[in-house]
Amino acid sequence: MATDVIELQTLDSVLDELDVRAQHRPKESEDDYWVCKRKHPRHPFRAVCTIRFMPSGSGTVVSLQGRTRNLSRSGLGLLVRRVFSPLEPVEVEVSLPERPRMFMGGLVRFCRYAGRGYYEVGVELKAAASEPIFSSNPILAVRALDWLNPEVRSR
């Protein structure tokens, strides 16, 4: 349990640092690597989450723990200990106290190193539901959801 508390403290510390960087407005000569380029306003949304994904060439679903950073009308920010590729599909499960579980599915738009072994991942949301989007039956989901099909995504 103590390790979990330390891990959450580290995650929150990295998230705080990202929030400070996002507020900085670069001068013309500075790099705009950390500047928010979202289409819709983002809202702070910090919660422990489970991220599920299908490694390339695999029909199995793998999961890892992470933390949400923010939420907008069309996207979700995450902090995880894994590098994701652009257009890689992910399913995010969030459980909040006294609320039903929430599942969000989408495609990774960016992944960049955030510090202390964590990566910030931006996900373009494609679906949301009270049940898993693709993790319960990945083969059926790939057939039913065109955004999960690698051939359609690469076009």
Backbone as ProteinMPNN parsed JSONL, in Angstrom:
{"seq_chain_A": "MATDVIELQTLDSVLDELDVRAQHRPKESEDDYWVCKRKHPRHPFRAVCTIRFMPSGSGTVVSLQGRTRNLSRSGLGLLVRRVFSPLEPVEVEVSLPERPRMFMGGLVRFCRYAGRGYYEVGVELKAAASEPIFSSNPILAVRALDWLNPEVRSR", "coords_chain_A": {"N_chain_A": [[0.827, -1.2, 0.0], [1.968, 1.246, 0.773], [3.737, 1.726, -1.321], [1.949, 2.245, -3.402], [0.885, 4.705, -2.55], [3.177, 6.323, -2.652], [3.681, 6.145, -5.409], [1.364, 7.424, -6.447], [1.776, 9.969, -5.404], [4.079, 10.694, -6.801], [3.072, 10.642, -9.437], [1.15, 12.71, -9.23], [2.858, 14.85, -8.718], [4.335, 14.997, -11.124], [2.206, 15.579, -12.84], [1.469, 18.102, -11.831], [3.753, 19.562, -12.571], [3.52, 19.398, -15.37], [1.182, 20.88, -15.728], [2.057, 23.438, -14.991], [3.966, 23.901, -17.013], [2.245, 23.951, -19.223], [0.913, 26.333, -18.888], [2.75, 28.226, -19.5], [3.674, 30.626, -21.852], [5.39, 30.552, -24.772], [8.121, 32.575, -26.014], [8.815, 33.994, -29.247], [11.267, 32.884, -30.012], [11.449, 30.588, -28.511], [10.893, 27.084, -27.904], [7.804, 25.469, -28.593], [6.978, 23.092, -27.473], [5.548, 22.196, -25.179], [3.172, 23.58, -25.241], [-0.314, 23.81, -25.212], [-2.327, 22.496, -27.771], [-4.958, 22.017, -28.323], [-8.244, 21.485, -29.757], [-10.552, 21.953, -28.352], [-11.495, 23.396, -25.176], [-9.68, 22.309, -22.323], [-10.238, 20.473, -19.316], [-9.303, 20.119, -15.961], [-8.869, 16.836, -14.832], [-8.306, 14.517, -12.781], [-7.711, 11.248, -12.1], [-7.271, 7.906, -10.991], [-6.624, 5.387, -13.345], [-7.242, 2.629, -15.608], [-5.523, 1.564, -18.374], [-6.122, 0.036, -21.389], [-4.889, -1.88, -24.101], [-4.015, -3.165, -27.368], [-1.216, -4.82, -28.122], [0.879, -4.343, -30.993], [0.229, -6.501, -33.7], [-0.993, -8.378, -32.164], [-3.787, -10.123, -30.831], [-4.581, -9.973, -28.311], [-5.468, -8.346, -25.231], [-3.794, -6.0, -23.264], [-3.1, -4.542, -20.088], [-2.448, -1.57, -18.133], [-1.698, 0.527, -15.334], [-2.536, 3.955, -14.812], [-2.875, 7.517, -14.822], [-5.333, 9.949, -15.177], [-5.131, 13.13, -16.781], [-6.376, 15.408, -17.943], [-9.506, 16.415, -19.478], [-11.423, 16.857, -22.384], [-13.94, 17.922, -24.743], [-13.393, 16.295, -26.904], [-11.183, 14.766, -26.243], [-8.688, 13.138, -24.135], [-6.296, 13.385, -21.595], [-3.486, 11.569, -20.467], [-1.275, 10.014, -18.068], [1.314, 7.792, -18.092], [3.432, 4.828, -17.784], [4.516, 3.956, -20.251], [5.446, 3.948, -23.672], [3.446, 5.041, -26.282], [2.338, 4.625, -29.647], [1.477, 6.945, -32.276], [-1.917, 6.877, -33.322], [-2.44, 4.463, -32.129], [-4.817, 2.323, -30.731], [-6.59, 2.773, -27.669], [-8.183, 1.89, -24.588], [-9.74, 3.334, -21.903], [-10.37, 2.929, -18.55], [-12.188, 4.308, -15.964], [-12.791, 4.651, -12.574], [-14.697, 6.235, -10.307], [-15.298, 7.373, -6.956], [-18.425, 6.401, -5.679], [-19.666, 6.484, -8.165], [-20.699, 5.129, -11.333], [-18.585, 2.816, -13.197], [-16.613, 4.036, -15.9], [-15.961, 3.898, -19.341], [-13.74, 4.77, -21.886], [-12.877, 5.031, -25.243], [-10.344, 5.387, -27.726], [-7.979, 6.944, -30.029], [-4.471, 7.229, -29.876], [-2.958, 10.35, -30.069], [-0.687, 11.801, -29.51], [2.436, 11.194, -27.852], [4.634, 11.86, -25.352], [7.679, 12.284, -23.509], [7.367, 12.908, -20.102], [8.7, 13.052, -17.722], [10.507, 11.598, -14.93], [10.211, 8.899, -15.647], [7.678, 8.719, -16.756], [5.141, 9.091, -19.292], [3.364, 11.459, -21.171], [0.256, 11.16, -22.611], [-1.849, 11.863, -25.275], [-5.156, 11.386, -26.094], [-7.438, 10.969, -28.664], [-10.793, 10.917, -28.377], [-13.102, 8.391, -29.296], [-15.221, 6.834, -28.541], [-17.508, 6.25, -25.821], [-18.693, 4.588, -22.935], [-20.66, 2.622, -20.584], [-19.781, 0.126, -20.383], [-17.028, -2.068, -21.312], [-15.216, -0.95, -24.209], [-13.62, -2.238, -26.203], [-12.125, -4.207, -24.94], [-13.354, -6.489, -23.831], [-14.086, -8.152, -25.942], [-12.032, -8.252, -28.266], [-11.734, -9.12, -30.982], [-14.307, -9.098, -32.136], [-14.84, -6.391, -31.718], [-12.933, -5.101, -33.384], [-13.947, -5.754, -35.855], [-16.416, -4.452, -35.747], [-15.96, -1.746, -35.101], [-14.73, 0.742, -36.967], [-12.601, 2.514, -36.429], [-10.872, 1.02, -34.925], [-9.754, -0.77, -36.649], [-6.756, -1.598, -38.154], [-6.147, -1.242, -40.891], [-7.968, 0.696, -41.79], [-7.263, 2.83, -40.091], [-4.719, 3.506, -41.031], [-5.089, 4.828, -43.386]], "CA_chain_A": [[0.0, 0.0, 0.0], [2.842, 2.421, 0.828], [4.255, 1.946, -2.669], [0.878, 2.879, -4.168], [0.797, 6.101, -2.125], [4.343, 6.993, -3.226], [3.454, 6.224, -6.859], [0.366, 8.47, -6.689], [2.408, 11.257, -5.108], [4.965, 10.976, -7.933], [2.194, 10.978, -10.559], [0.586, 14.048, -9.001], [3.951, 15.814, -8.853], [4.589, 15.143, -12.568], [1.042, 16.276, -13.391], [1.592, 19.516, -11.441], [4.794, 20.143, -13.422], [2.95, 19.539, -16.715], [0.23, 21.997, -15.693], [2.844, 24.676, -14.981], [4.522, 24.057, -18.367], [1.17, 24.265, -20.163], [0.523, 27.729, -18.704], [3.826, 29.067, -20.028], [3.536, 31.065, -23.242], [6.756, 30.74, -25.268], [8.468, 33.702, -26.873], [9.006, 33.527, -30.613], [12.492, 32.109, -30.139], [11.379, 29.402, -27.672], [10.208, 25.887, -28.384], [6.426, 25.389, -28.091], [6.754, 21.669, -27.242], [4.596, 21.934, -24.102], [1.997, 24.426, -25.376], [-1.543, 23.091, -25.543], [-2.798, 22.756, -29.128], [-6.258, 21.35, -28.412], [-9.348, 22.14, -30.462], [-11.565, 22.297, -27.347], [-10.907, 23.665, -23.862], [-9.457, 21.148, -21.474], [-10.646, 20.639, -17.931], [-8.555, 19.202, -15.104], [-9.597, 15.605, -14.493], [-7.297, 13.594, -12.262], [-8.254, 10.025, -11.517], [-6.548, 6.681, -11.295], [-7.316, 4.712, -14.443], [-6.637, 1.461, -16.234], [-5.439, 1.734, -19.824], [-6.037, -1.25, -22.078], [-4.45, -1.735, -25.484], [-3.636, -4.401, -28.043], [0.109, -4.657, -28.728], [0.913, -4.551, -32.438], [0.29, -7.88, -34.147], [-1.565, -9.26, -31.151], [-5.233, -10.033, -30.645], [-4.842, -9.963, -26.874], [-5.521, -7.032, -24.595], [-2.883, -5.812, -22.143], [-3.505, -3.357, -19.327], [-1.508, -0.949, -17.216], [-2.296, 1.579, -14.527], [-2.111, 5.306, -15.136], [-3.618, 8.609, -14.175], [-5.827, 10.924, -16.146], [-4.638, 14.496, -16.552], [-7.438, 16.354, -18.278], [-10.573, 15.922, -20.33], [-12.106, 17.862, -23.196], [-15.069, 17.354, -25.478], [-12.954, 15.28, -27.866], [-9.933, 14.124, -25.896], [-8.34, 12.779, -22.773], [-4.863, 13.366, -21.332], [-3.098, 10.512, -19.541], [0.12, 9.881, -17.67], [1.563, 6.35, -17.989], [4.827, 4.391, -17.878], [4.69, 3.23, -21.511], [5.408, 4.755, -24.891], [2.418, 4.648, -27.24], [2.524, 5.153, -30.999], [0.307, 7.648, -32.815], [-3.017, 6.085, -33.861], [-2.617, 3.215, -31.386], [-6.078, 2.379, -29.991], [-6.57, 2.528, -26.233], [-9.439, 1.942, -23.845], [-9.432, 3.838, -20.567], [-11.419, 2.679, -17.559], [-12.088, 5.199, -14.814], [-13.747, 4.385, -11.497], [-14.734, 7.322, -9.335], [-16.116, 7.006, -5.794], [-19.881, 6.57, -5.75], [-20.081, 6.684, -9.564], [-20.485, 3.902, -12.114], [-17.364, 2.788, -14.007], [-16.736, 4.719, -17.181], [-14.996, 3.421, -20.326], [-13.553, 5.666, -23.024], [-11.974, 4.459, -26.237], [-9.892, 6.348, -28.717], [-6.685, 6.761, -30.675], [-3.389, 8.067, -29.377], [-2.568, 11.428, -30.991], [0.718, 12.106, -29.232], [3.036, 10.61, -26.661], [5.92, 12.525, -25.122], [8.25, 12.054, -22.196], [6.947, 13.948, -19.159], [9.632, 13.092, -16.606], [10.492, 10.563, -13.892], [9.78, 7.609, -16.2], [6.282, 8.787, -17.206], [4.851, 9.677, -20.6], [2.066, 12.104, -21.329], [-0.396, 10.608, -23.795], [-3.081, 12.531, -25.676], [-6.053, 10.437, -26.751], [-8.639, 11.479, -29.336], [-11.878, 10.013, -28.009], [-13.975, 7.896, -30.365], [-16.394, 6.181, -27.96], [-17.615, 6.206, -24.364], [-19.78, 3.687, -22.553], [-20.596, 2.093, -19.226], [-19.198, -1.206, -20.547], [-15.795, -1.992, -22.105], [-15.358, -0.609, -25.624], [-13.064, -3.329, -27.01], [-11.333, -5.175, -24.185], [-14.06, -7.734, -23.523], [-14.082, -8.996, -27.138], [-11.286, -7.454, -29.245], [-11.942, -9.561, -32.367], [-15.601, -8.546, -32.55], [-14.735, -4.929, -31.733], [-12.187, -4.687, -34.587], [-14.889, -5.884, -36.986], [-17.547, -3.534, -35.599], [-15.547, -0.351, -34.946], [-13.73, 0.995, -38.003], [-11.424, 3.208, -35.893], [-9.97, 0.015, -34.36], [-9.178, -1.547, -37.742], [-5.478, -0.99, -38.564], [-6.176, -0.857, -42.317], [-8.718, 1.955, -41.885], [-6.501, 3.863, -39.39], [-3.528, 3.9, -41.775], [-5.466, 5.604, -44.579]], "C_chain_A": [[0.867, 1.257, 0.0], [3.403, 2.745, -0.543], [3.203, 2.643, -3.533], [0.754, 4.358, -3.831], [1.958, 6.892, -2.714], [4.17, 7.171, -4.723], [2.453, 7.329, -7.193], [0.946, 9.849, -6.417], [3.335, 11.665, -6.256], [4.143, 11.38, -9.15], [1.636, 12.387, -10.404], [1.65, 15.127, -9.169], [4.274, 16.059, -10.328], [3.432, 15.889, -13.227], [1.085, 17.768, -13.057], [2.621, 20.223, -12.32], [4.276, 20.359, -14.849], [1.976, 20.714, -16.774], [0.956, 23.338, -15.712], [3.415, 24.935, -16.377], [3.454, 24.488, -19.365], [0.719, 25.72, -20.048], [1.54, 28.697, -19.273], [3.569, 29.384, -21.5], [4.928, 31.339, -23.791], [6.912, 32.03, -26.063], [8.724, 33.134, -28.258], [10.215, 32.625, -30.763], [12.454, 30.797, -29.354], [10.611, 28.276, -28.347], [8.788, 25.857, -27.802], [6.016, 23.941, -27.827], [5.652, 21.402, -26.231], [3.312, 22.754, -24.225], [0.805, 23.593, -25.844], [-2.023, 23.484, -26.937], [-4.167, 22.102, -29.354], [-7.284, 22.184, -29.172], [-10.391, 22.663, -29.469], [-10.891, 22.551, -26.005], [-10.756, 22.382, -23.052], [-9.839, 21.489, -20.045], [-9.85, 19.663, -17.082], [-9.433, 18.007, -14.737], [-8.559, 14.58, -14.072], [-7.979, 12.424, -11.57], [-7.335, 8.865, -11.872], [-7.334, 5.966, -12.386], [-6.551, 3.468, -14.869], [-6.675, 1.686, -17.726], [-5.265, 0.358, -20.429], [-5.693, -0.989, -23.542], [-4.097, -3.099, -26.042], [-2.263, -4.19, -28.681], [0.074, -5.028, -30.215], [1.072, -6.033, -32.781], [-0.32, -8.877, -33.179], [-3.072, -9.051, -31.074], [-5.596, -10.012, -29.173], [-4.793, -8.534, -26.337], [-4.615, -7.039, -23.376], [-3.329, -4.564, -21.394], [-2.366, -2.857, -18.456], [-2.235, 0.159, -16.475], [-1.738, 2.935, -14.957], [-2.943, 6.3, -14.363], [-4.098, 9.536, -15.271], [-5.267, 12.287, -15.777], [-5.744, 15.509, -16.782], [-8.398, 15.723, -19.27], [-11.14, 17.091, -21.116], [-13.233, 17.167, -23.934], [-14.622, 16.223, -26.399], [-11.679, 14.552, -27.472], [-9.722, 13.925, -24.412], [-6.824, 12.787, -22.657], [-4.558, 12.344, -20.259], [-1.631, 10.639, -19.168], [0.351, 8.403, -17.375], [3.063, 6.068, -18.063], [5.039, 3.546, -19.128], [4.647, 4.217, -22.653], [4.325, 4.176, -25.797], [2.721, 5.298, -28.581], [1.293, 5.938, -31.42], [-0.64, 6.661, -33.506], [-3.181, 4.722, -33.199], [-3.922, 3.313, -30.598], [-5.889, 2.042, -28.51], [-7.992, 2.601, -25.681], [-9.075, 2.338, -22.421], [-10.638, 3.592, -19.667], [-11.159, 3.572, -16.354], [-13.187, 4.821, -13.826], [-13.618, 5.506, -10.477], [-15.605, 6.897, -8.156], [-17.591, 7.348, -6.011], [-20.391, 6.909, -7.145], [-19.902, 5.367, -10.303], [-19.167, 3.983, -12.902], [-17.635, 3.417, -15.361], [-15.62, 4.18, -18.088], [-14.956, 4.403, -21.486], [-12.55, 5.018, -23.973], [-11.57, 5.51, -27.242], [-8.527, 6.0, -29.26], [-5.665, 7.733, -30.099], [-3.032, 9.091, -30.446], [-1.13, 11.85, -30.768], [1.138, 11.385, -27.961], [4.398, 11.259, -26.502], [6.364, 12.294, -23.686], [7.896, 13.226, -21.286], [7.903, 14.071, -17.974], [9.436, 11.942, -15.642], [9.964, 9.209, -14.381], [8.351, 7.574, -16.702], [6.178, 9.471, -18.566], [3.462, 10.293, -20.568], [1.496, 11.623, -22.649], [-1.681, 11.384, -24.046], [-3.914, 11.567, -26.487], [-7.227, 11.185, -27.371], [-9.755, 10.482, -29.081], [-12.766, 9.671, -29.205], [-15.262, 7.292, -29.809], [-16.331, 6.278, -26.437], [-18.821, 5.344, -24.014], [-19.624, 3.275, -21.098], [-20.04, 0.673, -19.213], [-17.916, -1.074, -21.368], [-16.072, -1.748, -23.593], [-14.838, -1.748, -26.499], [-12.382, -4.425, -26.196], [-12.043, -6.489, -23.902], [-14.111, -8.685, -24.72], [-13.376, -8.25, -28.272], [-11.533, -7.845, -30.698], [-13.245, -8.993, -32.91], [-15.52, -7.026, -32.664], [-14.007, -4.43, -32.976], [-13.077, -4.771, -35.815], [-15.978, -4.812, -36.947], [-17.156, -2.055, -35.584], [-14.428, -0.035, -35.927], [-12.484, 1.697, -37.466], [-10.44, 2.255, -35.214], [-9.231, -0.776, -35.438], [-7.893, -0.897, -38.237], [-5.455, -0.55, -40.021], [-6.89, 0.468, -42.513], [-7.917, 3.09, -41.24], [-5.331, 4.379, -40.214], [-3.847, 4.721, -43.034], [-5.385, 7.079, -44.349]], "O_chain_A": [[0.55, 2.228, -0.688], [3.532, 3.917, -0.896], [3.535, 3.536, -4.313], [0.542, 5.18, -4.722], [1.764, 7.998, -3.219], [4.478, 8.236, -5.258], [2.676, 8.095, -8.13], [0.635, 10.802, -7.133], [3.376, 12.833, -6.641], [4.476, 12.354, -9.824], [1.65, 13.169, -11.355], [1.369, 16.199, -9.705], [4.467, 17.204, -10.736], [3.658, 16.743, -14.084], [0.772, 18.603, -13.905], [2.394, 21.349, -12.763], [4.562, 21.386, -15.464], [1.95, 21.455, -17.756], [0.513, 24.273, -16.379], [3.356, 26.061, -16.871], [3.723, 25.297, -20.253], [0.197, 26.281, -21.011], [1.226, 29.865, -19.504], [3.277, 28.487, -22.291], [5.593, 32.266, -23.329], [5.971, 32.512, -26.695], [8.837, 31.919, -28.421], [10.192, 31.691, -31.565], [13.349, 29.967, -29.517], [9.792, 28.499, -29.239], [8.598, 26.188, -26.632], [4.839, 23.599, -27.943], [4.882, 20.458, -26.412], [2.434, 22.625, -23.372], [0.92, 22.777, -26.758], [-2.116, 24.67, -27.251], [-4.48, 21.685, -30.469], [-7.205, 23.411, -29.222], [-11.032, 23.685, -29.711], [-9.833, 21.986, -25.725], [-11.606, 21.493, -23.1], [-9.772, 22.644, -19.624], [-9.731, 18.492, -17.442], [-10.599, 18.167, -14.376], [-8.002, 13.864, -14.905], [-8.716, 12.588, -10.597], [-6.702, 8.857, -12.928], [-8.565, 5.942, -12.358], [-5.381, 3.284, -14.535], [-7.732, 1.967, -18.29], [-4.376, -0.398, -20.037], [-6.143, -0.011, -24.139], [-3.904, -4.062, -25.3], [-2.148, -3.466, -29.67], [-0.671, -5.917, -30.629], [1.93, -6.725, -32.232], [-0.179, -10.087, -33.356], [-3.564, -7.935, -31.235], [-6.774, -10.03, -28.818], [-4.163, -7.648, -26.915], [-4.658, -7.959, -22.558], [-3.872, -3.635, -21.993], [-1.455, -3.6, -18.093], [-3.26, 0.664, -16.934], [-0.598, 3.032, -15.411], [-3.618, 5.966, -13.389], [-3.347, 9.866, -16.189], [-4.969, 12.561, -14.615], [-6.018, 16.356, -15.933], [-8.144, 14.653, -19.823], [-11.316, 18.184, -20.579], [-13.451, 15.967, -23.769], [-15.387, 15.291, -26.649], [-11.136, 13.793, -28.275], [-10.447, 14.448, -23.566], [-6.135, 12.253, -23.526], [-5.27, 12.25, -19.259], [-0.85, 11.286, -19.865], [-0.32, 7.822, -16.522], [3.86, 6.956, -18.366], [5.693, 2.506, -19.054], [3.907, 5.2, -22.615], [4.291, 2.972, -26.049], [3.29, 6.387, -28.641], [0.185, 5.638, -30.977], [-0.202, 5.731, -34.185], [-3.981, 3.907, -33.66], [-4.122, 4.283, -29.868], [-5.128, 1.143, -28.154], [-8.866, 3.274, -26.227], [-8.194, 1.734, -21.809], [-11.762, 3.988, -19.975], [-10.061, 3.59, -15.797], [-14.355, 4.688, -14.191], [-12.566, 5.696, -9.867], [-16.556, 6.138, -8.339], [-17.939, 8.439, -6.465], [-21.432, 7.55, -7.289], [-19.039, 4.569, -9.938], [-18.695, 5.072, -13.231], [-18.742, 3.337, -15.894], [-14.478, 4.026, -17.654], [-15.993, 4.816, -22.005], [-11.506, 4.521, -23.549], [-12.344, 6.409, -27.571], [-7.984, 4.925, -29.001], [-5.961, 8.905, -29.868], [-2.828, 8.732, -31.606], [-0.429, 12.215, -31.712], [0.316, 11.021, -27.121], [5.223, 11.214, -27.414], [5.548, 12.132, -22.778], [8.096, 14.386, -21.645], [7.909, 15.097, -17.293], [8.347, 11.377, -15.542], [9.346, 8.466, -13.618], [7.85, 6.503, -17.045], [7.004, 10.306, -18.934], [2.519, 9.727, -20.015], [2.165, 11.671, -23.68], [-2.505, 11.545, -23.145], [-3.432, 10.992, -27.463], [-7.924, 11.939, -26.691], [-9.678, 9.333, -29.516], [-13.127, 10.533, -30.007], [-16.275, 7.237, -30.505], [-15.256, 6.374, -25.847], [-19.839, 5.366, -24.707], [-18.603, 3.539, -20.464], [-19.85, 0.088, -18.147], [-17.732, -0.068, -22.053], [-17.033, -2.273, -24.155], [-15.521, -2.182, -27.427], [-12.089, -5.489, -26.742], [-11.382, -7.516, -23.746], [-14.171, -9.901, -24.535], [-14.034, -7.679, -29.142], [-11.54, -6.974, -31.568], [-13.28, -8.464, -34.021], [-16.068, -6.441, -33.599], [-14.421, -3.433, -33.568], [-12.968, -3.942, -36.719], [-16.41, -4.322, -37.991], [-17.939, -1.204, -36.008], [-13.299, -0.49, -35.745], [-11.398, 1.491, -38.008], [-9.298, 2.633, -34.953], [-8.196, -1.383, -35.164], [-7.925, 0.245, -38.698], [-4.793, 0.435, -40.348], [-6.456, 1.285, -43.325], [-7.888, 4.198, -41.775], [-4.977, 5.554, -40.117], [-2.934, 5.249, -43.67], [-5.67, 7.862, -45.255]]}, "name": "protein", "num_of_chains": 1, "seq": "MATDVIELQTLDSVLDELDVRAQHRPKESEDDYWVCKRKHPRHPFRAVCTIRFMPSGSGTVVSLQGRTRNLSRSGLGLLVRRVFSPLEPVEVEVSLPERPRMFMGGLVRFCRYAGRGYYEVGVELKAAASEPIFSSNPILAVRALDWLNPEVRSR"}
